[in-house]
């Protein structure tokens, strides 16, 4: 059996069968988010491993927006890694915040992007039946979290503290999505992500005030 299949079970948590790919994605994701909240550059290399694991996992769970999101994450991870390392220090860039005009641009982009991507994912099984034989699960909710994650990652790569506002929202919604799809370990991971995001929001805001 393929070790990267969600059918490749490493052990059970009660009656829940935990696959190797879900376990690896969970562990590397926790490391990446914790280091991000600490403004530590190690968030990026651990993020690369997390992206690979979740790309494979989400394809098999028919969460196609989340799957395709990993491609974007790979690009921004490489960008963020390079951007943070410019000064050859662990901290790299100083933490900043958005202007009001930038806030409006991001909010408009989030609404429009979620609508367009949700419509596309609603019909992706009809447009590309060979690649996506099953209909997308929760296409509009999944689209919103995907687009919000795109913006949050861009802001994280630029070290803007508002990235954590978006992550708090994304993580809260993702808990519902993953429990609904039966990915209970990933869902539990996103509960932890939610609290780490709250910590990151507090920690980065405090850094700006100092």
LUMLUM-753998 format. One record per residue: z, y, x of N, C-alpha, C in turn. Coordinates in nm, 3 decimals, always signed. Atoms other than C-alpha are relative to their C-alpha. Example, Ala and Ser with C-alpha at 12.3 -4.5 7.8 and 13.67 -1.06 7.14 Angstrom:
BEGIN
(r (+0.000; -0.119; +0.089); (+0.780; -0.450; +1.230); (+0.000; +0.120; +0.090));
(r (-0.006; -0.119; -0.082); (+0.714; -0.106; +1.367); (+0.073; +0.109; -0.077));
// end
This chain:
BEGIN
(r (+0.000; -0.121; +0.085); (+0.000; +0.000; +0.000); (+0.000; +0.125; +0.088));
(r (+0.007; -0.127; -0.071); (-0.078; +0.356; +0.115); (+0.139; +0.064; +0.006));
(r (-0.134; -0.058; -0.013); (+0.243; +0.509; +0.255); (+0.008; +0.140; -0.058));
(r (+0.001; -0.135; +0.056); (+0.135; +0.848; +0.119); (-0.019; -0.002; -0.152));
(r (+0.009; +0.013; +0.145); (+0.111; +0.716; -0.237); (+0.136; +0.022; -0.064));
(r (-0.126; -0.016; +0.070); (+0.375; +0.811; -0.492); (+0.055; -0.135; -0.046));
(r (-0.046; +0.135; +0.032); (+0.396; +0.436; -0.552); (+0.071; -0.066; +0.118));
(r (-0.066; +0.055; -0.117); (+0.529; +0.378; -0.199); (+0.146; +0.045; -0.002));
(r (-0.140; -0.034; +0.025); (+0.901; +0.372; -0.276); (+0.085; -0.038; +0.122));
(r (-0.087; +0.027; -0.115); (+1.155; +0.402; +0.007); (+0.139; -0.046; -0.046));
(r (-0.125; +0.048; +0.059); (+1.470; +0.365; -0.205); (+0.013; +0.062; -0.140));
(r (-0.024; -0.049; +0.136); (+1.609; +0.433; -0.552); (+0.130; +0.080; -0.006));
(r (-0.120; -0.078; +0.027); (+1.855; +0.697; -0.663); (+0.037; -0.030; -0.145));
(r (-0.024; +0.052; +0.134); (+2.009; +0.521; -0.961); (-0.122; -0.078; -0.044));
(r (+0.122; +0.066; +0.049); (+1.705; +0.420; -1.164); (-0.126; +0.074; +0.043));
(r (+0.116; -0.081; -0.038); (+1.479; +0.685; -1.006); (-0.060; -0.051; +0.131));
(r (+0.066; +0.047; -0.122); (+1.224; +0.547; -0.755); (-0.049; +0.119; +0.085));
(r (+0.036; -0.112; -0.087); (+1.190; +0.792; -0.462); (-0.108; -0.043; +0.099));
(r (+0.111; +0.032; -0.091); (+0.857; +0.782; -0.280); (+0.021; +0.068; +0.134));
(r (-0.010; -0.057; -0.134); (+0.822; +0.852; +0.091); (-0.056; +0.141; +0.002));
(r (+0.064; -0.131; -0.004); (+0.590; +1.147; +0.029); (+0.087; +0.105; -0.069));
(r (-0.089; -0.095; +0.067); (+0.837; +1.309; -0.215); (+0.123; +0.028; +0.087));
(r (-0.115; -0.018; -0.087); (+1.125; +1.252; +0.028); (-0.032; +0.094; +0.117));
(r (+0.039; -0.083; -0.112); (+0.941; +1.406; +0.324); (-0.027; +0.144; -0.044));
(r (+0.027; -0.134; +0.051); (+0.818; +1.700; +0.114); (+0.128; +0.075; -0.034));
(r (-0.128; -0.062; +0.036); (+1.172; +1.764; -0.012); (+0.076; +0.047; +0.123));
(r (-0.077; -0.033; -0.119); (+1.336; +1.759; +0.331); (-0.062; +0.115; +0.078));
(r (+0.066; -0.107; -0.075); (+1.076; +1.976; +0.506); (-0.001; +0.130; -0.079));
(r (-0.006; -0.120; +0.083); (+1.074; +2.217; +0.212); (+0.135; +0.069; +0.008));
(r (-0.134; -0.057; -0.011); (+1.450; +2.264; +0.227); (+0.019; +0.071; +0.134));
(r (-0.011; -0.062; -0.132); (+1.435; +2.333; +0.600); (-0.076; +0.131; +0.007));
(r (+0.086; -0.119; -0.008); (+1.150; +2.581; +0.561); (+0.060; +0.117; -0.077));
(r (-0.054; -0.108; +0.083); (+1.313; +2.780; +0.279); (+0.132; +0.053; +0.059));
(r (-0.126; -0.045; -0.060); (+1.655; +2.789; +0.451); (-0.027; +0.091; +0.119));
(r (+0.033; -0.084; -0.115); (+1.502; +2.923; +0.772); (-0.063; +0.132; -0.042));
(r (+0.058; -0.125; +0.050); (+1.303; +3.179; +0.572); (+0.110; +0.096; -0.046));
(r (-0.110; -0.084; +0.048); (+1.621; +3.306; +0.406); (+0.079; +0.060; +0.116));
(r (-0.068; -0.049; -0.119); (+1.769; +3.344; +0.755); (-0.091; +0.085; +0.088));
(r (+0.099; -0.077; -0.076); (+1.455; +3.531; +0.871); (-0.027; -0.065; +0.137));
(r (+0.020; +0.077; -0.122); (+1.402; +3.256; +1.131); (-0.143; -0.051; +0.007));
(r (+0.141; +0.035; -0.016); (+1.054; +3.185; +1.269); (-0.029; -0.148; -0.018));
(r (+0.020; +0.143; +0.020); (+1.109; +2.808; +1.240); (-0.039; -0.035; -0.143));
(r (+0.047; +0.024; +0.136); (+1.030; +2.847; +0.871); (-0.147; -0.041; -0.005));
(r (+0.145; +0.024; +0.003); (+0.659; +2.832; +0.958); (-0.042; -0.140; +0.046));
(r (+0.039; +0.136; -0.036); (+0.624; +2.505; +1.156); (+0.050; -0.106; -0.096));
(r (-0.049; +0.095; +0.100); (+0.845; +2.321; +0.908); (-0.080; +0.013; -0.128));
(r (+0.083; -0.023; +0.117); (+0.633; +2.479; +0.635); (-0.132; -0.075; +0.005));
(r (+0.125; +0.074; -0.016); (+0.319; +2.315; +0.774); (+0.017; -0.145; -0.047));
(r (-0.026; +0.138; +0.041); (+0.470; +1.968; +0.728); (+0.022; -0.009; -0.150));
(r (-0.025; -0.003; +0.144); (+0.589; +2.059; +0.379); (-0.129; +0.013; -0.080));
(r (+0.128; -0.022; +0.068); (+0.242; +2.178; +0.279); (-0.081; -0.128; -0.008));
(r (+0.077; +0.124; -0.003); (+0.075; +1.852; +0.383); (+0.057; -0.101; -0.100));
(r (-0.065; +0.096; +0.090); (+0.328; +1.641; +0.192); (-0.021; +0.037; -0.146));
(r (+0.012; -0.041; +0.138); (+0.314; +1.847; -0.126); (-0.145; +0.002; -0.050));
(r (+0.141; +0.009; +0.039); (-0.066; +1.863; -0.127); (-0.029; -0.140; -0.055));
(r (+0.023; +0.139; +0.040); (-0.077; +1.483; -0.150); (+0.080; -0.035; -0.126));
(r (-0.086; +0.031; +0.114); (+0.212; +1.465; -0.397); (-0.052; +0.061; -0.129));
(r (+0.041; -0.069; +0.121); (+0.083; +1.723; -0.644); (-0.134; -0.049; -0.053));
(r (+0.127; +0.056; +0.046); (-0.267; +1.574; -0.653); (+0.026; -0.124; -0.086));
(r (-0.029; +0.124; +0.071); (-0.122; +1.243; -0.764); (+0.077; +0.024; -0.130));
(r (-0.075; -0.035; +0.121); (+0.097; +1.418; -1.025); (-0.083; +0.086; -0.096));
(r (+0.093; -0.083; +0.079); (-0.206; +1.610; -1.170); (+0.045; +0.145; -0.013));
(r (-0.038; -0.142; -0.005); (-0.043; +1.944; -1.083); (-0.099; +0.070; +0.094));
(r (+0.110; -0.041; -0.086); (-0.374; +2.075; -0.954); (+0.015; +0.142; +0.054));
(r (-0.023; -0.135; -0.051); (-0.277; +2.441; -0.928); (+0.094; -0.003; +0.119));
(r (-0.094; +0.013; -0.111); (+0.018; +2.346; -0.711); (-0.066; -0.065; +0.121));
(r (+0.071; +0.066; -0.109); (-0.208; +2.119; -0.506); (-0.088; +0.098; +0.076));
(r (+0.091; -0.096; -0.063); (-0.470; +2.387; -0.441); (+0.077; +0.113; +0.065));
(r (-0.085; -0.105; -0.058); (-0.191; +2.633; -0.371); (+0.037; -0.033; +0.144));
(r (-0.037; +0.039; -0.136); (-0.106; +2.433; -0.061); (-0.106; +0.040; +0.103));
(r (+0.107; -0.045; -0.091); (-0.444; +2.524; +0.092); (+0.024; +0.146; +0.038));
(r (-0.033; -0.141; -0.027); (-0.355; +2.891; +0.057); (+0.124; +0.010; +0.087));
(r (-0.123; -0.003; -0.079); (-0.007; +2.823; +0.192); (-0.027; -0.029; +0.148));
(r (+0.030; +0.033; -0.139); (-0.158; +2.670; +0.505); (-0.056; +0.122; +0.073));
(r (+0.058; -0.120; -0.061); (-0.361; +2.986; +0.572); (+0.107; +0.106; +0.024));
(r (-0.102; -0.104; -0.015); (-0.069; +3.222; +0.510); (+0.112; -0.043; +0.095));
(r (-0.100; +0.049; -0.095); (+0.166; +3.000; +0.709); (-0.043; +0.029; +0.143));
(r (+0.052; -0.030; -0.134); (-0.055; +3.033; +1.014); (+0.006; +0.150; +0.027));
(r (-0.006; -0.146; -0.013); (-0.079; +3.409; +0.951); (+0.144; +0.047; +0.021));
(r (-0.140; -0.042; -0.010); (+0.296; +3.446; +0.899); (+0.062; -0.039; +0.132));
(r (-0.052; +0.048; -0.127); (+0.379; +3.239; +1.205); (-0.043; +0.093; +0.113));
(r (+0.053; -0.090; -0.103); (+0.156; +3.458; +1.420); (+0.059; +0.140; -0.014));
(r (-0.050; -0.135; +0.025); (+0.278; +3.779; +1.256); (+0.145; +0.016; +0.044));
(r (-0.141; -0.007; -0.036); (+0.647; +3.703; +1.304); (+0.021; -0.012; +0.151));
(r (-0.016; +0.027; -0.143); (+0.593; +3.595; +1.665); (-0.055; +0.110; +0.090));
(r (+0.064; -0.105; -0.080); (+0.419; +3.915; +1.776); (+0.091; +0.057; +0.108));
(r (-0.093; -0.061; -0.095); (+0.730; +4.053; +1.943); (+0.067; -0.099; +0.093));
(r (-0.054; +0.105; -0.088); (+0.808; +3.719; +2.112); (+0.150; -0.019; -0.018));
(r (-0.142; +0.022; +0.028); (+1.151; +3.702; +1.944); (+0.012; -0.085; -0.124));
(r (-0.023; +0.080; +0.120); (+1.305; +3.488; +1.674); (-0.016; +0.085; -0.125));
(r (+0.005; -0.085; +0.118); (+1.336; +3.781; +1.436); (-0.138; +0.061; -0.021));
(r (+0.135; -0.054; +0.012); (+0.998; +3.941; +1.511); (-0.002; +0.131; -0.075));
(r (+0.013; -0.123; +0.078); (+0.908; +4.200; +1.246); (+0.132; +0.039; -0.066));
(r (-0.116; -0.046; +0.076); (+1.174; +4.415; +1.081); (-0.028; -0.016; -0.149));
(r (+0.014; +0.020; +0.144); (+1.238; +4.362; +0.708); (-0.027; +0.133; -0.068));
(r (+0.037; -0.122; +0.071); (+1.079; +4.619; +0.477); (-0.006; -0.023; -0.150));
(r (+0.011; +0.011; +0.146); (+1.013; +4.687; +0.106); (-0.127; +0.069; -0.047));
(r (+0.123; -0.053; +0.058); (+0.724; +4.778; -0.124); (+0.020; +0.140; -0.056));
(r (+0.002; -0.128; +0.071); (+0.632; +5.122; -0.254); (-0.027; -0.027; -0.148));
(r (+0.020; +0.016; +0.144); (+0.612; +5.177; -0.632); (-0.145; -0.035; -0.035));
(r (+0.141; +0.028; +0.027); (+0.231; +5.179; -0.628); (-0.036; -0.144; +0.035));
(r (+0.026; +0.139; -0.039); (+0.226; +4.847; -0.447); (+0.058; -0.098; -0.102));
(r (-0.060; +0.082; +0.104); (+0.460; +4.701; -0.710); (-0.096; -0.015; -0.119));
(r (+0.091; +0.004; +0.114); (+0.214; +4.794; -0.987); (-0.123; -0.086; +0.029));
(r (+0.116; +0.080; -0.040); (-0.077; +4.638; -0.797); (+0.033; -0.148; -0.006));
(r (-0.040; +0.140; -0.001); (+0.111; +4.312; -0.750); (+0.024; -0.053; -0.142));
(r (-0.026; +0.044; +0.137); (+0.223; +4.296; -1.116); (-0.131; -0.019; -0.078));
(r (+0.130; +0.013; +0.067); (-0.132; +4.356; -1.242); (-0.074; -0.123; +0.052));
(r (+0.066; +0.116; -0.058); (-0.270; +4.098; -1.003); (+0.062; -0.130; -0.046));
(r (-0.069; +0.119; +0.046); (-0.007; +3.847; -1.112); (-0.041; -0.037; -0.142));
(r (+0.038; +0.026; +0.140); (-0.093; +3.884; -1.483); (-0.144; -0.046; -0.010));
(r (+0.142; +0.034; +0.008); (-0.470; +3.876; -1.436); (-0.029; -0.133; +0.069));
(r (+0.024; +0.124; -0.074); (-0.466; +3.600; -1.176); (+0.051; -0.122; -0.075));
(r (-0.056; +0.113; +0.075); (-0.243; +3.378; -1.390); (-0.088; -0.037; -0.118));
(r (+0.087; +0.026; +0.114); (-0.472; +3.415; -1.690); (-0.129; -0.070; +0.043));
(r (+0.128; +0.057; -0.046); (-0.794; +3.343; -1.500); (+0.020; -0.141; +0.055));
(r (-0.023; +0.132; -0.061); (-0.649; +3.053; -1.300); (+0.043; -0.102; -0.106));
(r (-0.041; +0.091; +0.107); (-0.487; +2.904; -1.612); (-0.118; -0.050; -0.082));
(r (+0.121; +0.040; +0.073); (-0.819; +2.904; -1.797); (-0.083; -0.099; +0.081));
(r (+0.078; +0.090; -0.087); (-0.991; +2.742; -1.499); (+0.064; -0.139; +0.007));
(r (-0.069; +0.128; -0.012); (-0.726; +2.471; -1.462); (+0.002; -0.077; -0.133));
(r (+0.005; +0.065; +0.130); (-0.738; +2.402; -1.837); (-0.127; -0.083; -0.017));
(r (+0.130; +0.067; +0.014); (-1.098; +2.291; -1.795); (-0.046; -0.070; +0.127));
(r (+0.044; +0.054; -0.128); (-1.102; +2.157; -1.439); (-0.043; -0.146; -0.009));
(r (+0.037; +0.140; +0.017); (-1.120; +1.795; -1.557); (-0.138; -0.016; -0.063));
(r (+0.134; +0.000; +0.058); (-1.438; +1.884; -1.746); (-0.104; +0.050; +0.101));
(r (+0.091; -0.058; -0.099); (-1.591; +2.087; -1.464); (-0.020; -0.092; +0.121));
(r (+0.005; +0.087; -0.118); (-1.507; +1.844; -1.182); (+0.068; -0.133; -0.030));
(r (-0.067; +0.123; +0.042); (-1.432; +1.507; -1.342); (+0.017; -0.104; +0.110));
(r (-0.013; +0.097; -0.109); (-1.486; +1.311; -1.021); (+0.125; +0.029; +0.082));
(r (-0.117; -0.038; -0.080); (-1.222; +1.506; -0.827); (+0.128; +0.005; -0.083));
(r (-0.118; -0.017; +0.086); (-0.989; +1.568; -1.124); (-0.022; -0.078; -0.130));
(r (+0.028; +0.082; +0.118); (-1.019; +1.276; -1.369); (+0.096; +0.022; -0.116));
(r (-0.099; -0.023; +0.104); (-0.702; +1.369; -1.560); (+0.014; +0.150; -0.028));
(r (-0.023; -0.142; +0.030); (-0.639; +1.700; -1.744); (+0.121; +0.054; +0.075));
(r (-0.112; -0.063; -0.069); (-0.411; +1.946; -1.568); (+0.123; +0.004; -0.090));
(r (-0.126; -0.009; +0.074); (-0.047; +1.938; -1.674); (+0.051; +0.144; -0.001));
(r (-0.055; -0.135; +0.015); (+0.096; +2.267; -1.808); (-0.083; +0.103; +0.078));
(r (+0.089; -0.080; -0.085); (-0.205; +2.463; -1.676); (+0.037; +0.147; +0.013));
(r (-0.030; -0.143; -0.010); (-0.089; +2.817; -1.760); (+0.135; +0.026; +0.068));
(r (-0.127; -0.014; -0.070); (+0.270; +2.773; -1.650); (-0.019; -0.028; +0.148));
(r (+0.029; +0.037; -0.139); (+0.147; +2.602; -1.335); (-0.079; +0.111; +0.069));
(r (+0.079; -0.109; -0.057); (-0.103; +2.885; -1.284); (+0.088; +0.120; +0.034));
(r (-0.089; -0.114; -0.027); (+0.168; +3.151; -1.310); (+0.082; -0.023; +0.126));
(r (-0.081; +0.027; -0.119); (+0.392; +2.983; -1.055); (-0.085; -0.004; +0.126));
(r (+0.090; +0.005; -0.115); (+0.092; +2.929; -0.828); (-0.035; +0.140; +0.049));
(r (+0.038; -0.136; -0.039); (-0.021; +3.293; -0.832); (+0.122; +0.077; +0.050));
(r (-0.122; -0.067; -0.045); (+0.337; +3.421; -0.804); (+0.039; -0.049; +0.140));
(r (-0.030; +0.054; -0.133); (+0.385; +3.190; -0.504); (-0.093; +0.056; +0.106));
(r (+0.096; -0.062; -0.092); (+0.070; +3.332; -0.346); (+0.051; +0.137; +0.044));
(r (-0.047; -0.134; -0.031); (+0.205; +3.685; -0.369); (+0.133; -0.004; +0.078));
(r (-0.128; +0.011; -0.068); (+0.554; +3.579; -0.262); (-0.018; -0.040; +0.146));
(r (+0.025; +0.043; -0.137); (+0.413; +3.408; +0.047); (-0.061; +0.113; +0.083));
(r (+0.058; -0.115; -0.070); (+0.204; +3.713; +0.140); (+0.111; +0.099; +0.037));
(r (-0.110; -0.093; -0.026); (+0.513; +3.932; +0.108); (+0.098; -0.056; +0.104));
(r (-0.087; +0.063; -0.099); (+0.718; +3.682; +0.308); (-0.059; +0.013; +0.140));
(r (+0.067; -0.011; -0.129); (+0.459; +3.684; +0.588); (+0.009; +0.143; +0.054));
(r (-0.013; -0.140; -0.039); (+0.490; +4.066; +0.590); (+0.147; +0.043; +0.011));
(r (-0.144; -0.025; -0.001); (+0.871; +4.042; +0.577); (+0.042; +0.112; -0.096));
(r (-0.041; -0.089; +0.107); (+0.905; +4.232; +0.249); (+0.107; -0.070; -0.084));
(r (-0.111; +0.066; +0.067); (+1.236; +4.162; +0.075); (-0.033; -0.037; -0.145));
(r (+0.038; +0.030; +0.139); (+1.065; +4.162; -0.269); (-0.056; -0.141; -0.015));
(r (+0.049; +0.139; +0.009); (+0.921; +3.821; -0.182); (+0.106; -0.089; -0.065));
(r (-0.107; +0.083; +0.055); (+1.261; +3.678; -0.276); (+0.020; +0.021; -0.150));
(r (-0.003; -0.019; +0.145); (+1.249; +3.835; -0.623); (-0.097; -0.097; -0.068));
(r (+0.100; +0.091; +0.055); (+0.932; +3.637; -0.689); (+0.043; -0.145; +0.016));
(r (-0.042; +0.139; -0.021); (+1.076; +3.320; -0.536); (+0.110; -0.041; -0.097));
(r (-0.105; +0.032; +0.098); (+1.379; +3.338; -0.766); (-0.063; -0.040; -0.133));
(r (+0.069; +0.029; +0.127); (+1.148; +3.346; -1.071); (-0.078; -0.130; +0.010));
(r (+0.082; +0.120; -0.019); (+0.910; +3.080; -0.935); (+0.087; -0.125; +0.003));
(r (-0.086; +0.118; -0.013); (+1.193; +2.843; -0.845); (+0.063; -0.039; -0.133));
(r (-0.061; +0.028; +0.130); (+1.358; +2.876; -1.187); (-0.099; -0.072; -0.092));
(r (+0.102; +0.062; +0.084); (+1.032; +2.790; -1.368); (-0.038; -0.138; +0.054));
(r (+0.041; +0.127; -0.062); (+0.945; +2.513; -1.121); (+0.099; -0.112; -0.030));
(r (-0.099; +0.103; +0.036); (+1.271; +2.331; -1.199); (-0.041; -0.067; -0.130));
(r (+0.044; +0.054; +0.129); (+1.150; +2.290; -1.558); (-0.125; -0.085; +0.016));
(r (+0.128; +0.070; -0.015); (+0.797; +2.187; -1.454); (+0.017; -0.137; +0.063));
(r (-0.011; +0.125; -0.073); (+0.900; +1.917; -1.209); (+0.086; -0.103; -0.073));
(r (-0.076; +0.094; +0.081); (+1.165; +1.765; -1.434); (-0.085; -0.051; -0.116));
(r (+0.090; +0.039; +0.109); (+0.909; +1.762; -1.716); (-0.099; -0.106; +0.047));
(r (+0.097; +0.095; -0.055); (+0.663; +1.573; -1.491); (+0.066; -0.124; +0.060));
(r (-0.068; +0.118; -0.051); (+0.929; +1.324; -1.385); (+0.021; +0.000; +0.150));
(r (-0.023; -0.012; -0.144); (+0.950; +1.449; -1.025); (+0.143; +0.052; +0.019));
(r (-0.138; -0.043; +0.011); (+1.327; +1.458; -1.038); (+0.058; +0.048; +0.133));
(r (-0.052; -0.043; -0.130); (+1.398; +1.485; -0.667); (-0.057; +0.138; +0.037));
(r (+0.059; -0.131; -0.025); (+1.152; +1.775; -0.630); (+0.064; +0.103; -0.092));
(r (-0.067; -0.091; +0.092); (+1.309; +1.932; -0.940); (+0.139; +0.039; +0.049));
(r (-0.132; -0.028; -0.055); (+1.655; +1.898; -0.786); (-0.011; +0.089; +0.123));
(r (+0.023; -0.084; -0.118); (+1.516; +2.047; -0.465); (-0.020; +0.146; -0.040));
(r (+0.026; -0.137; +0.042); (+1.398; +2.352; -0.658); (+0.124; +0.068; -0.059));
(r (-0.128; -0.060; +0.037); (+1.746; +2.403; -0.798); (+0.065; +0.057; +0.126));
(r (-0.054; -0.048; -0.128); (+1.859; +2.431; -0.437); (-0.081; +0.120; +0.049));
(r (+0.086; -0.112; -0.039); (+1.558; +2.654; -0.362); (+0.041; +0.127; -0.074));
(r (-0.038; -0.117; +0.080); (+1.670; +2.883; -0.645); (+0.120; +0.071; +0.061));
(r (-0.120; -0.061; -0.057); (+2.011; +2.939; -0.490); (-0.025; +0.054; +0.141));
(r (+0.036; -0.053; -0.132); (+1.864; +2.977; -0.140); (-0.077; +0.131; -0.016));
(r (+0.075; -0.123; +0.025); (+1.623; +3.237; -0.283); (+0.093; +0.115; -0.036));
(r (-0.100; -0.103; +0.033); (+1.918; +3.425; -0.432); (+0.071; +0.047; +0.127));
(r (-0.062; -0.036; -0.127); (+2.082; +3.415; -0.090); (-0.096; +0.081; +0.086));
(r (+0.099; -0.073; -0.077); (+1.760; +3.528; +0.077); (-0.016; +0.143; -0.050));
(r (+0.010; -0.133; +0.060); (+1.735; +3.820; -0.166); (+0.117; +0.087; +0.044));
(r (-0.119; -0.074; -0.042); (+2.090; +3.925; -0.085); (-0.002; +0.030; +0.150));
(r (-0.005; -0.013; -0.145); (+2.059; +3.867; +0.289); (-0.102; +0.100; +0.053));
(r (+0.104; -0.092; -0.046); (+1.730; +4.055; +0.334); (+0.029; +0.143; -0.049));
(r (-0.034; -0.133; +0.051); (+1.846; +4.343; +0.113); (+0.110; +0.063; +0.085));
(r (-0.109; -0.048; -0.085); (+2.163; +4.374; +0.321); (-0.054; +0.044; +0.137));
(r (+0.059; -0.036; -0.128); (+1.950; +4.380; +0.637); (-0.070; +0.136; -0.007));
(r (+0.066; -0.130; +0.017); (+1.749; +4.676; +0.500); (+0.104; +0.112; -0.003));
(r (-0.104; -0.101; +0.013); (+2.065; +4.867; +0.412); (+0.067; +0.030; +0.134));
(r (-0.059; -0.022; -0.133); (+2.197; +4.815; +0.765); (-0.095; +0.076; +0.091));
// end
